[in-house]
Amino acid sequence: MPYTEDPVDAPTRPGTSLSFDSTIEDIWTDPDGLLRRLRAEEPVHWSAPEQAWVLTRHADAIDLLRDDRTFSGDARLASGEAGSRVRGVADRSPLPYDSVLSSAGHRDHARLRRAAASAFAPASVDALREPIRALARDLLEAARGDELDAIGQFAQPLSLGVTLHLLGLDVLPSSSDPGGHDEAARLTRLADMLMRASQYGPSAVARQTSLVDVAAELAAARAEIGALIDALSVADGSLLASLRAARESGRLSNDDLVALVIFIATVGQAPTAFALGNALLALLRNADQLSALRADPALFAHLIDEAARFDPPVRVIRRFATEDTTFRGQAIRAGDQMQIVVTATNRDPAAFADPNRFDLRRGARNHLGFGWGNHHCLGAPVSRAIASEGFAVLLDAFPSIVASGRLELMTGETAGPTALGILGRPGTASERLETARARDVASLSVPRVAGNHACPCGSGRKAKRCHAAR
């Protein structure tokens, strides 16, 4: 079943005949199923499985996101067991909670964004376009053979390589060595470990490594990455140079600087790779749009936004009530979790005409695939540049592009291909192309090729039910 009927709900919460449960994959893959019903019947819906209010209308989501005073992104405000767990993780984090862009409270979030904003200004992004094309060409040149894993050999290293370039490190990561040169490899390795510990707690690192004294190792990693950030030789005008200047002027603390670099090198760039994968998957499944893109290069500018609307890499935005209030007639308690289901808001017919159609000519940027308002993704302009420039290079290199039939997907609140095989370079044997077309990715269903992955904290639980994911 795509959803459950007549759930057992808390007696003090509104009863309902519907129940949103994010672990049921059919909910995400059927836009005319439960999400459509909730939008029509219960747009502000209490979900017992999620222990949260679920919003599915675009206008409601915008109104809630605009009210930073009443609805905060700081998960430490959550009530009950969920809030206790978040506060426990925050207390044990090797990075100060208010120095991490994704978890900082409103004032700290705004302060951190201001310090990094210059690197994402239009002129700075335009300066990235030729390096993006160069990185894309080098990646395709390095990937020999007819078949290319468009994610592991292209989207992921392209996203990471552009991020490192933005920071000031001119290295090209390869599929076999994502860190590239030694300094970048050290930075990304340490950043991954520290960000995992800050999100899921030191125990998550202990479960996935052979470290004996995790606290000591994390402290050493924190000191090492701080020293590395100070020692790196980077160009004037790079993001890292700007962040160092902000620290020297007192606008950032040293903790802020370290946490921002770690965030940008890990969480900040990962959704771009998923968005690129979702964009390519949508093009392969919509031949008319692929043809339109080849015929009109101006449509490259709309590719990543339409992909993020149609199949967002981040499916849920969370906010937490700072006080007792009402929203759309529902009584909201202080600490209540509000879940904006981006997959639903981005398919709201009140906001988007023919919303279930992937249409590059739509030109819509009022979707929530990159967040909204004060929490709109800082790197969205860079993602647009990576998509428009990188895909232009990819499609030039694959004039007969077709899916090979290999598809692996991550599902959950962050969703997209983790592997996607393509063929179509000049010289590809015609029989291989015909075989690939017969196994086209459009015929593969998400539930058949994907699962609800285990939580990265290492608990062994499904990601949507793990304490760390809450």
C-alpha positions as CSV (number, residue, x, y, z in Angstrom):
1,M,0.0,0.0,0.0
2,P,1.3,3.5,-0.7
3,Y,0.0,4.8,2.6
4,T,-1.8,3.6,5.7
5,E,-5.4,4.2,6.7
6,D,-6.8,4.9,10.2
7,P,-3.5,5.2,12.1
8,V,-3.3,5.1,15.9
9,D,-2.7,8.7,16.8
10,A,-2.0,10.5,20.0
11,P,-5.3,11.4,21.6
12,T,-4.4,15.1,21.9
13,R,-3.7,15.4,18.2
14,P,-6.2,15.7,15.4
15,G,-7.5,12.4,14.0
16,T,-7.2,11.7,10.3
17,S,-7.9,9.0,7.8
18,L,-4.5,9.6,6.2
19,S,-1.0,9.0,7.5
20,F,2.2,10.4,6.0
21,D,5.1,8.0,6.6
22,S,8.3,9.0,4.9
23,T,9.7,5.4,5.0
24,I,7.1,4.2,2.4
25,E,8.7,4.8,-0.9
26,D,5.5,4.8,-2.9
27,I,4.6,8.1,-1.3
28,W,7.5,9.7,-3.0
29,T,7.3,8.0,-6.4
30,D,3.5,8.6,-6.9
31,P,2.8,12.3,-7.1
32,D,-0.9,11.6,-7.6
33,G,-1.1,9.4,-4.5
34,L,-1.0,10.4,-0.9
35,L,0.8,13.7,-1.4
36,R,-2.0,14.9,-3.8
37,R,-4.7,13.8,-1.3
38,L,-3.0,15.6,1.6
39,R,-2.7,18.8,-0.5
40,A,-6.4,18.7,-1.2
41,E,-7.8,17.3,2.1
42,E,-5.3,18.0,4.9
43,P,-2.6,20.4,3.7
44,V,-1.4,20.9,7.3
45,H,-1.5,17.3,8.5
46,W,-0.4,15.7,11.8
47,S,1.6,12.6,11.1
48,A,1.8,10.1,13.9
49,P,4.7,8.1,12.3
50,E,6.7,11.3,11.8
51,Q,5.5,13.0,15.0
52,A,5.4,16.2,13.0
53,W,3.1,18.5,11.1
54,V,3.4,17.8,7.3
55,L,2.8,20.7,4.9
56,T,2.1,20.0,1.2
57,R,0.9,23.3,-0.3
58,H,3.4,25.7,-1.9
59,A,1.7,28.8,-0.5
60,D,1.6,27.4,3.1
61,A,5.3,26.4,2.9
62,I,6.3,29.9,1.7
63,D,4.4,31.6,4.5
64,L,5.9,29.3,7.1
65,L,9.5,29.8,5.8
66,R,9.0,33.6,5.9
67,D,8.3,33.5,9.6
68,D,11.7,33.0,11.1
69,R,10.6,34.3,14.5
70,T,7.9,31.6,15.0
71,F,9.4,28.8,13.0
72,S,13.1,28.2,13.4
73,G,15.6,25.9,11.6
74,D,17.3,25.2,15.0
75,A,16.5,21.5,15.8
76,R,17.6,22.0,19.4
77,L,14.2,23.6,19.9
78,A,12.4,20.3,19.2
79,S,10.2,19.0,22.0
80,G,10.3,15.6,23.5
81,E,12.8,12.8,22.8
82,A,13.7,14.2,19.4
83,G,14.9,17.4,20.9
84,S,16.8,15.7,23.7
85,R,18.7,13.6,21.1
86,V,19.6,16.6,19.0
87,R,20.8,18.6,22.0
88,G,22.8,15.5,23.1
89,V,24.5,15.3,19.6
90,A,25.1,19.1,19.7
91,D,26.8,18.9,23.1
92,R,29.2,16.2,21.9
93,S,29.8,17.7,18.5
94,P,33.5,18.5,17.6
95,L,32.2,21.6,15.8
96,P,30.2,24.3,17.7
97,Y,26.5,23.9,16.6
98,D,26.1,27.6,15.9
99,S,29.1,27.6,13.6
100,V,27.6,25.0,11.2
101,L,25.5,26.6,8.5
102,S,22.9,23.9,8.4
103,S,22.2,23.9,12.1
104,A,22.9,27.4,13.3
105,G,20.1,29.5,14.7
106,H,18.7,32.4,12.7
107,R,21.2,35.1,13.7
108,D,24.2,32.9,13.4
109,H,23.0,31.5,10.1
110,A,22.7,35.0,8.7
111,R,26.1,36.0,10.0
112,L,27.8,32.9,8.4
113,R,26.0,33.5,5.1
114,R,27.1,37.1,4.9
115,A,30.8,36.1,5.4
116,A,30.6,33.6,2.5
117,A,28.2,35.5,0.2
118,S,30.8,37.2,-2.0
119,A,32.0,33.9,-3.4
120,F,28.5,33.3,-4.8
121,A,27.9,36.7,-6.3
122,P,27.2,36.8,-10.1
123,A,30.7,37.9,-11.1
124,S,32.3,35.2,-9.0
125,V,30.0,32.5,-10.4
126,D,30.7,33.7,-14.0
127,A,34.4,33.3,-13.4
128,L,33.8,29.6,-12.6
129,R,32.3,28.8,-16.0
130,E,35.5,28.0,-17.9
131,P,37.0,26.1,-15.0
132,I,33.8,24.0,-14.8
133,R,34.1,23.2,-18.5
134,A,37.8,22.3,-18.1
135,L,37.0,20.0,-15.2
136,A,34.2,18.4,-17.1
137,R,36.4,17.8,-20.2
138,D,39.2,16.4,-18.1
139,L,36.9,14.0,-16.3
140,L,35.4,12.7,-19.5
141,E,38.9,12.3,-21.0
142,A,40.0,10.3,-17.9
143,A,37.0,8.0,-18.1
144,R,38.0,5.6,-20.9
145,G,35.7,3.1,-22.6
146,D,32.2,3.3,-24.1
147,E,30.3,3.3,-20.9
148,L,30.4,6.1,-18.3
149,D,29.1,6.1,-14.8
150,A,27.6,9.6,-15.0
151,I,27.5,9.9,-11.2
152,G,30.7,8.3,-9.9
153,Q,32.9,9.4,-12.8
154,F,31.3,12.7,-13.6
155,A,28.7,14.4,-11.4
156,Q,30.2,13.7,-8.0
157,P,33.9,14.5,-8.9
158,L,32.7,17.5,-10.9
159,S,30.7,18.9,-8.0
160,L,33.6,18.3,-5.6
161,G,36.2,19.6,-8.0
162,V,34.3,22.9,-8.5
163,T,33.9,23.2,-4.7
164,L,37.6,22.8,-4.1
165,H,38.3,25.3,-6.9
166,L,35.9,27.7,-5.3
167,L,37.7,27.4,-2.0
168,G,41.0,28.1,-3.8
169,L,42.4,24.6,-4.4
170,D,43.0,24.0,-8.1
171,V,42.9,20.3,-8.2
172,L,41.0,17.8,-10.3
173,P,39.6,14.8,-8.2
174,S,39.3,11.6,-10.2
175,S,36.8,8.8,-9.7
176,S,39.6,6.6,-8.1
177,D,40.9,9.4,-5.9
178,P,38.2,11.9,-5.1
179,G,40.5,14.1,-3.1
180,G,43.0,14.7,-5.9
181,H,46.2,16.2,-4.6
182,D,47.4,15.4,-1.0
183,E,46.2,18.6,0.6
184,A,42.7,18.3,-0.9
185,A,42.6,14.6,0.0
186,R,43.5,15.4,3.6
187,L,41.0,18.2,3.8
188,T,38.0,16.2,2.4
189,R,38.9,13.1,4.6
190,L,39.0,15.2,7.8
191,A,36.0,17.2,6.8
192,D,33.9,14.1,6.2
193,M,34.7,12.6,9.6
194,L,34.1,15.9,11.5
195,M,30.8,16.6,9.7
196,R,29.6,13.1,10.4
197,A,30.4,13.5,14.0
198,S,28.7,16.9,14.2
199,Q,25.5,15.6,12.5
200,Y,25.2,12.1,14.1
201,G,27.5,12.2,17.2
202,P,30.9,10.7,17.8
203,S,29.4,7.3,18.3
204,A,28.5,7.3,14.6
205,V,32.1,7.7,13.7
206,A,33.1,4.9,16.2
207,R,30.6,2.5,14.6
208,Q,32.0,3.0,11.1
209,T,35.7,3.0,11.9
210,S,38.3,1.1,14.0
211,L,39.1,4.1,16.1
212,V,39.6,3.3,19.8
213,D,39.5,6.8,21.4
214,V,37.1,8.6,19.1
215,A,37.0,11.8,21.2
216,A,40.8,12.1,21.0
217,E,40.8,11.4,17.3
218,L,38.1,14.0,16.6
219,A,40.0,16.6,18.6
220,A,43.2,15.8,16.6
221,A,41.3,16.0,13.4
222,R,39.8,19.3,14.4
223,A,43.3,20.7,15.1
224,E,44.8,19.2,11.9
225,I,42.1,20.6,9.6
226,G,42.4,24.0,11.4
227,A,46.2,24.0,10.8
228,L,45.7,22.8,7.2
229,I,43.2,25.6,6.5
230,D,45.7,28.2,7.7
231,A,48.6,26.7,5.8
232,L,46.9,26.3,2.4
233,S,48.2,28.5,-0.3
234,V,45.1,29.9,-2.1
235,A,44.5,32.6,-4.6
236,D,43.4,36.1,-3.6
237,G,39.6,36.4,-4.1
238,S,39.0,32.7,-3.4
239,L,36.4,31.7,-0.9
240,L,39.0,30.6,1.6
241,A,40.8,33.8,1.3
242,S,37.6,35.7,1.9
243,L,36.8,33.6,5.0
244,R,40.3,34.2,6.4
245,A,39.8,37.9,5.9
246,A,36.4,37.7,7.7
247,R,38.2,36.0,10.6
248,E,40.9,38.7,10.8
249,S,38.3,41.4,10.8
250,G,36.4,39.7,13.7
251,R,33.3,38.9,11.6
252,L,34.0,35.2,12.0
253,S,35.6,33.2,14.8
254,N,38.2,30.5,14.1
255,D,35.5,27.9,14.9
256,D,33.2,29.6,12.4
257,L,35.9,29.5,9.7
258,V,36.7,25.9,10.2
259,A,33.1,24.8,10.3
260,L,32.2,26.8,7.2
261,V,35.0,25.1,5.2
262,I,34.0,21.7,6.5
263,F,30.3,22.4,5.6
264,I,31.1,23.6,2.1
265,A,33.4,20.7,1.4
266,T,30.9,18.1,2.5
267,V,27.2,18.9,3.0
268,G,27.4,22.0,0.9
269,Q,28.4,20.3,-2.3
270,A,26.7,16.9,-2.0
271,P,23.2,18.0,-3.0
272,T,24.6,19.4,-6.3
273,A,25.8,15.9,-7.3
274,F,22.3,14.5,-6.6
275,A,20.7,17.4,-8.5
276,L,22.9,16.7,-11.5
277,G,22.0,13.0,-11.4
278,N,18.3,13.8,-11.1
279,A,18.6,16.2,-14.0
280,L,20.3,13.6,-16.3
281,L,17.8,11.0,-15.2
282,A,14.9,13.3,-16.2
283,L,16.5,14.0,-19.6
284,L,17.0,10.4,-20.3
285,R,13.3,9.7,-19.4
286,N,12.0,12.7,-21.4
287,A,13.5,12.4,-24.9
288,D,11.5,15.5,-26.0
289,Q,13.3,17.7,-23.4
290,L,16.7,16.2,-24.3
291,S,16.0,17.1,-27.9
292,A,14.9,20.6,-27.0
293,L,18.0,21.1,-24.9
294,R,20.3,20.1,-27.8
295,A,18.3,22.4,-30.2
296,D,18.3,25.4,-27.9
297,P,21.4,25.8,-25.7
298,A,19.6,28.7,-23.8
299,L,17.6,26.0,-22.0
300,F,20.7,24.9,-20.1
301,A,20.1,27.9,-17.8
302,H,16.8,26.3,-16.7
303,L,18.0,22.7,-16.4
304,I,19.0,22.5,-12.8
305,D,16.0,24.5,-11.5
306,E,13.5,22.4,-13.4
307,A,15.2,19.2,-12.2
308,A,15.2,20.5,-8.6
309,R,11.5,21.3,-8.9
310,F,10.6,18.0,-10.6
311,D,12.7,15.7,-8.5
312,P,14.3,17.6,-5.6
313,P,17.5,16.2,-4.2
314,V,16.4,17.2,-0.7
315,R,12.8,16.2,-0.2
316,V,12.0,17.7,3.3
317,I,12.6,21.0,4.9
318,R,12.2,21.1,8.7
319,R,11.3,23.9,11.0
320,F,10.5,24.0,14.7
321,A,7.9,26.1,16.5
322,T,9.5,28.6,18.9
323,E,6.2,29.2,20.8
324,D,2.6,28.1,21.0
325,T,0.9,29.4,17.9
326,T,-1.7,28.6,15.2
327,F,-1.0,27.9,11.6
328,R,-3.8,27.5,9.0
329,G,-6.2,26.8,11.9
330,Q,-4.1,24.2,13.6
331,A,-2.9,24.6,17.2
332,I,0.9,24.3,17.1
333,R,2.8,23.8,20.3
334,A,6.3,25.2,21.1
335,G,8.8,22.6,19.9
336,D,6.5,21.0,17.3
337,Q,8.3,19.9,14.2
338,M,7.0,21.2,10.9
339,Q,7.9,19.2,7.8
340,I,7.6,20.9,4.4
341,V,7.4,18.1,1.9
342,V,9.3,19.7,-1.1
343,T,8.2,16.9,-3.4
344,A,4.6,17.9,-2.8
345,T,5.0,21.7,-2.8
346,N,7.0,21.5,-6.1
347,R,4.1,19.6,-7.7
348,D,1.4,21.9,-6.4
349,P,-0.8,22.9,-9.4
350,A,-1.7,26.1,-7.7
351,A,1.9,27.2,-8.1
352,F,3.0,25.3,-11.3
353,A,1.0,24.6,-14.4
354,D,1.0,20.9,-15.4
355,P,3.3,20.2,-12.5
356,N,3.9,16.5,-13.2
357,R,5.6,17.4,-16.5
358,F,9.3,17.9,-16.8
359,D,9.5,21.1,-18.9
360,L,12.7,23.0,-19.4
361,R,10.8,26.0,-20.8
362,R,9.0,26.5,-17.5
363,G,11.7,28.8,-16.2
364,A,10.4,28.6,-12.7
365,R,12.6,29.5,-9.8
366,N,9.9,29.8,-7.1
367,H,10.3,26.1,-6.3
368,L,11.6,24.9,-3.0
369,G,14.3,22.5,-4.4
370,F,16.9,25.0,-3.2
371,G,15.1,26.1,-0.1
372,W,13.6,29.5,0.3
373,G,14.2,33.0,1.7
374,N,16.9,33.4,4.3
375,H,17.7,29.7,4.0
376,H,17.8,29.5,0.2
377,C,20.8,27.4,-0.8
378,L,23.8,29.7,-0.8
379,G,25.4,27.6,-3.5
380,A,22.4,27.5,-5.9
381,P,24.1,29.9,-8.4
382,V,27.1,27.6,-8.5
383,S,24.9,24.5,-9.0
384,R,23.2,26.3,-12.0
385,A,26.6,27.0,-13.5
386,I,27.9,23.5,-13.0
387,A,24.7,22.1,-14.6
388,S,24.7,24.4,-17.6
389,E,28.4,24.2,-18.3
390,G,29.0,20.6,-17.3
391,F,26.0,19.2,-19.2
392,A,27.0,21.1,-22.3
393,V,30.3,19.3,-22.3
394,L,28.7,16.0,-21.5
395,L,26.1,16.1,-24.3
396,D,28.8,17.2,-26.7
397,A,30.9,14.1,-25.8
398,F,27.8,11.8,-26.0
399,P,26.0,12.8,-29.1
400,S,23.9,9.6,-29.0
401,I,23.5,9.5,-25.2
402,V,21.4,6.7,-23.9
403,A,21.1,5.0,-20.5
404,S,23.0,1.7,-20.4
405,G,20.4,0.1,-18.0
406,R,22.5,0.5,-14.9
407,L,20.8,2.6,-12.2
408,E,21.3,2.7,-8.5
409,L,19.3,5.2,-6.4
410,M,19.5,6.6,-2.9
411,T,16.1,7.1,-1.5
412,G,15.0,9.0,1.6
413,E,15.1,12.7,2.3
414,T,18.1,13.1,0.2
415,A,17.5,11.3,-3.1
416,G,19.1,10.7,-6.4
417,P,21.2,8.3,-8.5
418,T,24.4,7.0,-6.9
419,A,25.2,5.2,-10.2
420,L,23.8,5.8,-13.7
421,G,25.5,4.2,-16.7
422,I,25.3,6.0,-20.1
423,L,26.5,5.2,-23.6
424,G,26.7,7.2,-26.7
425,R,30.2,8.5,-27.4
426,P,31.3,8.5,-31.0
427,G,32.5,5.0,-31.9
428,T,30.1,3.2,-29.5
429,A,29.1,-0.1,-31.1
430,S,25.6,0.1,-32.6
431,E,24.7,-3.3,-31.0
432,R,25.5,-1.9,-27.6
433,L,23.4,1.2,-28.2
434,E,20.5,-1.0,-29.3
435,T,20.8,-3.3,-26.3
436,A,20.9,-0.2,-24.0
437,R,17.8,1.2,-25.5
438,A,16.0,-2.1,-24.9
439,R,16.9,-1.8,-21.2
440,D,16.2,1.9,-21.0
441,V,16.3,3.5,-17.6
442,A,12.8,4.9,-18.2
443,S,11.4,1.4,-17.7
444,L,13.0,0.9,-14.3
445,S,10.9,1.7,-11.3
446,V,12.4,3.4,-8.2
447,P,11.2,0.7,-5.7
448,R,12.8,-2.0,-7.8
449,V,16.2,-0.5,-8.0
450,A,16.4,1.3,-4.7
451,G,15.9,0.8,-1.0
452,N,15.6,2.9,2.1
453,H,19.3,3.1,2.9
454,A,20.6,2.5,6.4
455,C,21.3,5.6,8.5
456,P,24.8,6.8,8.0
457,C,25.3,6.8,11.8
458,G,25.9,3.1,11.6
459,S,23.1,2.0,13.8
460,G,21.8,-0.5,11.3
461,R,18.4,1.1,11.3
462,K,16.7,2.5,8.2
463,A,17.6,6.1,7.7
464,K,14.1,7.4,8.3
465,R,13.6,5.6,11.6
466,C,17.0,6.1,13.1
467,H,17.3,8.4,16.1
468,A,20.2,10.2,14.5
469,A,18.1,11.1,11.4
470,R,15.6,12.9,13.7
